[in-house]
Amino acid sequence: MSTTLPAVRKPSPAASPEGARVEFRSLRRAFGSTVALDGLDLTAEPGELLALLGPSGCGKTTALRVVAGFETADSGEVLVDGRDITGVPAHRRDAGMVFQSYSLFPNLSARDNVAFGLRVRKVPAARRRERAAELLDLVGLPEHGDRYPHQMSGGQQQRVALARALALRPRVLLLDEPLSALDAKVRATLREEIRRLQLSLGLTTVFVTHDQEEALSMADRVAVLNAGRLEQCAAPAELYERPATAFVAGFVGTMNRLPGRLTPTGRVEVAGRTLPVDGPTPHTPDVEVLVRPENLTVAADPDGAATVVSASFLGAVTRLHLDLPCGTRVKADVPTREAGALAPGARATAAPADRPVLVVERVAAPGRADGAAPVGTAA
């Protein structure tokens, strides 16, 4: 069974058109009293892989289906290279879509599945077979043309679905959680291969996922949606290091929230340290300081005020859960080689690393789904 793609080769100018610029303009879509899109404004640049990330029900799949033409927005526009396609039928939108469930025709071979759109457009049979063979080779399945979906693994079926989406040389590729039904190893392999293909073909790609690792590892930019609205759109590193909102900070990666207090000089006092603030500050002096687990410095200390609650081996790092004297439970990542002295029950010192931190207005119950929790609460 083929598990990897052949070496990426630069396509000829006729192999695939340049990617298009896709704009979501003030899109609104409601299903009864449920608002799926609430004035979404977003742009995918030519040749970019843009990931739409967010919790279930945030509107990411609805946004993709509006671009594809499978859903109609209540208001707003979808533009491709400046052309309004809001009223254009789905089959004339020059977009290829890959679904979570593959949606292959069970009675057709892999070759005929790939060639189906070409047949609908009355492309001659010889050219259909030639194009299908090219694409099956491109996705690493040159020997699978005569196989039917039930004779292929999930990963192979998804590759056939990808080849079918590329058959008509779309300028926009739309991926609706295409890897979520696969096991972890196949998922990791396919996401690398999809990214390599996307880069080699220069296709503008909009990728819907709820998997943070998928979004951060594959995308040029990640758009985080919440309740139909855009919270932030940025490169993965910026999204992780400088979340623009408290929602993004809590949703992307793991984030601790520590109680702190702003000083008259604009710094923040937290866990025995005074640190510079990165970004805007609330109007109230009592704040929550956002700190990633890897930015918490932990050291074994018999006289320390923190207590190690549990330790989880993660390979090169070990994740600790610690109770701090301020009544907050936090997560900290330490090198595994240093974790031997930090077994559950050990006393320790724990404080944010000496670097600028993000702060938000303090809420009544700090640290819920964002990585920190009151002492005695599971985190």
WONOR-V375666 format. One record per pair of residues at least 6 apart in sequence whose C-alpha atoms are under 8 Angstrom apart, sorted by the first residue. I is the first residue (numbers start at 1). J is the second residue. D is the distance in whole Angstrom. If there is no record, write none. Layout:
BEGIN
i:j:d
I:J:D
I:J:D
END
This chain:
BEGIN
i:j:d
2:140:6
2:141:6
3:140:7
3:189:8
4:140:6
4:189:8
4:193:7
5:138:7
5:139:6
5:140:5
5:193:7
6:138:7
6:140:6
8:196:7
8:197:7
8:200:7
9:200:7
10:200:6
10:201:8
11:200:7
11:201:7
15:169:8
15:201:8
16:169:6
16:170:8
16:171:8
16:201:6
16:202:8
16:203:8
17:169:7
17:170:8
17:171:6
17:202:8
17:203:8
18:46:7
18:47:7
18:171:7
18:201:8
18:202:6
18:203:6
19:46:5
19:47:5
19:48:8
19:171:5
19:172:6
19:202:6
19:203:4
19:204:5
20:45:7
20:46:5
20:47:7
20:80:6
20:81:6
20:171:6
20:172:6
20:203:8
20:204:6
21:43:7
21:44:6
21:45:5
21:46:5
21:79:8
21:80:6
21:81:5
21:82:8
21:204:7
22:43:6
22:44:5
22:45:7
22:46:8
22:78:7
22:79:6
22:80:5
22:81:6
23:41:8
23:42:6
23:43:4
23:44:6
23:77:8
23:78:6
23:79:5
23:80:6
23:82:8
24:40:7
24:41:5
24:42:5
24:43:6
24:76:8
24:77:6
24:78:5
24:79:7
25:39:8
25:40:6
25:41:5
25:42:7
25:76:6
25:77:5
25:78:6
25:79:8
26:38:8
26:39:4
26:40:5
26:41:5
26:75:7
26:76:5
26:77:7
27:37:6
27:38:7
27:39:5
27:40:5
27:41:7
27:73:6
27:74:8
27:75:6
27:76:4
27:77:6
27:78:8
28:35:8
28:36:7
28:37:5
28:38:5
28:39:5
28:40:7
28:73:6
28:74:6
28:75:5
28:76:6
29:35:6
29:36:6
29:37:5
29:38:7
29:72:8
29:73:5
29:74:5
29:75:7
30:36:5
30:37:7
30:74:7
35:227:8
35:228:7
36:57:7
36:58:7
36:59:5
36:62:7
36:227:7
36:228:5
37:58:8
37:59:6
37:62:7
37:63:7
37:227:7
37:228:4
37:229:7
38:227:8
38:228:5
38:229:6
39:76:8
39:228:8
39:229:7
40:228:7
40:229:6
40:230:6
41:230:7
42:230:8
44:50:6
44:204:7
44:205:8
44:206:7
45:204:7
46:202:8
46:203:7
46:204:5
47:199:8
47:202:5
47:203:5
47:204:4
47:205:7
48:202:8
48:203:7
48:204:5
48:205:6
48:219:8
48:220:6
48:221:8
49:198:8
49:203:8
49:204:6
49:205:5
49:206:6
49:207:7
49:218:8
49:219:5
49:220:5
49:221:7
50:204:8
50:205:6
50:206:5
50:207:6
50:219:6
50:220:6
50:221:5
50:222:6
50:223:7
51:206:6
51:207:5
51:208:6
51:209:7
51:215:6
51:219:6
51:220:8
51:221:6
51:222:5
51:223:6
52:60:6
52:206:7
52:207:6
52:208:5
52:209:6
52:215:8
52:222:6
52:223:5
52:224:6
52:225:7
53:60:7
53:208:6
53:209:5
53:210:5
53:211:7
53:212:7
53:215:7
53:222:7
53:223:6
53:224:5
53:225:6
54:60:7
54:209:7
54:210:6
54:224:6
54:225:5
54:226:6
54:251:8
55:210:6
55:225:8
55:226:7
56:210:7
57:227:7
58:225:6
58:226:5
58:227:5
58:228:5
58:229:8
59:225:7
59:226:8
59:227:7
59:228:5
59:229:8
60:208:6
60:225:7
60:228:8
61:176:7
61:208:6
62:71:7
64:174:7
64:176:7
64:206:7
64:208:7
65:71:5
66:72:6
66:73:6
66:78:8
67:78:6
67:86:8
68:90:6
68:93:7
68:95:7
68:97:7
68:174:8
69:86:8
69:88:7
69:89:6
69:90:4
69:93:8
70:90:7
72:86:8
77:84:7
77:85:8
77:86:6
78:84:6
78:85:6
78:86:5
79:85:6
79:86:7
85:93:7
94:168:8
94:169:8
94:170:5
94:171:6
94:172:7
95:170:5
95:171:6
95:172:5
95:173:6
95:174:7
96:165:4
96:166:6
96:168:8
96:170:6
96:172:6
96:173:5
96:174:6
97:165:6
97:173:6
97:174:5
97:175:6
97:176:8
98:161:6
98:162:6
98:165:6
98:173:8
98:174:6
98:175:5
98:176:6
98:178:6
99:161:8
99:175:6
99:176:5
99:177:7
99:178:6
100:176:6
100:177:5
100:178:4
100:179:7
100:180:7
100:181:7
101:178:7
101:181:7
102:157:7
102:158:6
102:161:6
102:178:7
103:161:7
104:113:7
104:149:7
104:157:8
104:161:7
105:113:6
105:149:8
106:148:7
106:149:6
106:150:7
107:148:7
108:148:6
108:149:8
109:145:6
109:146:5
109:147:5
109:148:4
109:149:7
110:144:7
110:145:5
110:146:6
110:147:6
110:148:6
110:149:7
110:160:6
111:129:7
111:132:6
111:133:7
111:136:8
111:144:8
111:145:5
111:146:6
112:132:8
112:145:8
113:160:8
113:161:8
113:164:7
114:132:6
114:135:8
114:160:7
114:161:7
114:163:6
114:164:4
114:165:8
114:167:7
115:128:6
115:129:7
115:131:7
115:132:6
115:164:7
115:167:7
116:164:8
117:164:8
117:167:7
117:168:7
118:128:6
118:167:7
118:168:7
119:125:8
119:128:7
131:167:7
132:163:8
132:167:7
133:142:7
133:145:7
135:163:5
135:164:8
135:166:8
135:167:7
136:142:5
136:144:8
136:145:7
136:160:7
136:163:6
138:163:8
139:159:6
139:160:8
139:162:8
139:163:7
141:156:8
141:159:8
149:157:6
154:181:8
154:182:6
155:182:7
155:186:6
155:187:8
155:190:7
158:178:7
158:179:8
165:173:7
166:173:8
170:203:8
171:203:6
171:204:7
172:203:6
172:204:5
172:205:6
172:206:8
173:203:7
173:204:6
173:205:5
173:206:6
174:205:6
174:206:5
174:207:6
175:205:7
175:206:6
175:207:5
175:208:6
176:207:6
176:208:5
176:209:7
177:207:7
177:208:5
177:209:5
177:210:8
179:187:6
179:190:8
179:191:8
180:187:8
191:214:7
191:218:7
192:218:7
195:218:6
198:204:8
198:205:7
209:215:7
212:252:7
212:253:7
215:222:7
215:236:8
216:222:7
216:236:5
216:237:8
217:236:8
219:235:8
219:236:7
220:235:6
220:236:7
221:233:7
221:234:5
221:235:4
221:236:6
222:233:5
222:234:6
222:235:6
222:236:6
222:239:8
223:230:7
223:231:8
223:232:6
223:233:4
223:234:7
224:230:6
224:231:6
224:232:5
224:233:6
224:248:7
225:231:6
225:232:8
231:244:7
231:245:7
231:247:8
231:248:7
232:239:8
232:243:8
232:244:6
232:245:8
232:248:7
233:239:8
239:248:8
239:252:8
240:249:8
240:252:7
240:253:7
242:358:8
243:249:5
246:360:7
249:255:6
249:290:8
249:370:8
250:369:7
250:370:4
250:371:7
251:370:7
254:292:6
254:293:7
254:370:6
254:371:5
255:290:6
255:291:6
255:292:5
255:293:7
255:370:5
255:371:5
255:372:7
256:289:8
256:290:6
256:291:5
256:292:6
256:293:7
256:330:6
256:331:7
256:367:7
256:370:6
256:371:5
256:372:5
257:288:6
257:289:5
257:290:5
257:291:6
257:330:8
257:366:7
257:367:6
257:370:8
257:371:7
257:372:6
258:270:7
258:271:8
258:288:5
258:289:5
258:290:7
258:291:8
258:328:7
258:366:8
258:372:8
259:270:7
259:286:7
259:287:6
259:288:5
259:289:6
259:326:8
259:362:7
260:268:6
260:269:5
260:270:5
260:271:8
260:286:6
260:287:5
260:288:6
260:289:6
261:268:5
261:269:5
261:270:7
261:285:5
261:286:5
261:287:6
262:268:4
262:269:6
262:285:5
262:286:7
262:287:7
263:269:7
263:285:7
266:276:7
266:277:7
267:274:6
267:275:6
267:276:5
267:277:6
268:274:5
268:275:5
268:276:6
268:277:7
269:275:6
270:289:7
270:351:8
270:352:8
271:350:8
271:351:6
271:352:7
272:351:7
273:351:7
273:352:8
275:354:7
275:355:7
275:356:6
275:357:7
276:355:7
276:356:5
276:357:7
277:356:5
277:357:5
277:358:6
277:359:7
278:356:5
278:357:5
278:358:5
278:359:8
279:358:6
279:359:8
280:359:8
281:359:6
281:360:7
282:359:8
282:360:6
282:361:6
284:361:7
286:361:7
286:362:6
287:359:6
287:360:6
287:361:5
287:362:4
288:359:6
288:360:5
288:361:6
288:362:5
288:363:8
288:366:8
289:357:7
289:358:6
289:359:4
289:360:7
290:357:7
290:358:5
290:359:6
290:360:8
291:352:7
291:357:7
291:358:8
292:332:8
293:319:8
293:330:8
293:331:5
293:332:4
293:333:5
294:332:6
294:333:5
294:334:7
295:332:8
295:333:8
295:352:6
295:353:5
296:332:6
296:333:7
296:350:7
296:351:6
296:352:4
296:353:6
297:332:8
297:334:8
297:349:8
297:350:6
297:351:5
297:352:6
297:353:6
298:332:7
298:334:7
298:348:7
298:349:6
298:350:5
298:351:7
299:342:8
299:348:5
299:349:5
299:350:7
300:341:6
300:342:6
300:346:7
300:347:6
300:348:4
300:349:7
301:347:6
301:348:5
301:349:6
302:346:8
302:347:5
302:348:7
303:347:7
303:348:7
304:347:5
304:348:4
304:349:5
305:324:7
305:325:6
305:347:7
305:348:6
305:349:6
306:322:6
306:323:6
306:324:5
306:325:6
306:347:6
306:348:5
306:349:6
306:350:6
307:322:5
307:323:5
307:324:7
307:344:8
307:345:6
307:346:6
307:347:5
307:348:6
308:320:7
308:321:6
308:322:4
308:323:7
308:342:7
308:343:7
308:344:5
308:345:5
308:346:5
308:347:6
308:348:7
309:320:7
309:321:5
309:322:5
309:323:7
309:344:5
309:345:6
310:320:6
310:321:5
310:322:7
310:343:7
310:344:5
310:345:8
311:318:7
311:319:6
311:320:5
311:321:6
311:342:8
311:343:7
311:344:7
312:318:6
312:319:5
312:320:6
313:319:7
313:336:7
315:336:7
316:335:6
316:336:6
317:333:6
317:334:5
317:335:4
317:336:5
318:333:6
318:334:5
318:335:6
318:336:5
318:339:7
319:331:7
319:332:6
319:333:5
319:334:7
320:331:6
320:332:5
320:333:6
320:334:8
321:329:7
321:330:6
321:331:5
321:332:7
322:329:6
322:330:5
322:331:6
322:332:8
323:329:4
323:330:7
323:375:6
324:330:8
324:350:8
327:374:6
327:375:5
328:367:8
328:372:7
328:373:6
328:374:5
328:375:5
329:372:5
329:373:5
329:374:6
329:375:5
329:376:8
329:377:8
329:379:7
330:371:7
330:372:5
330:373:7
330:379:8
331:371:7
331:372:7
342:348:8
365:374:8
366:372:7
366:373:7
366:374:7
367:373:4
367:374:7
368:379:8
369:379:8
371:379:6
372:379:6
373:379:6
END
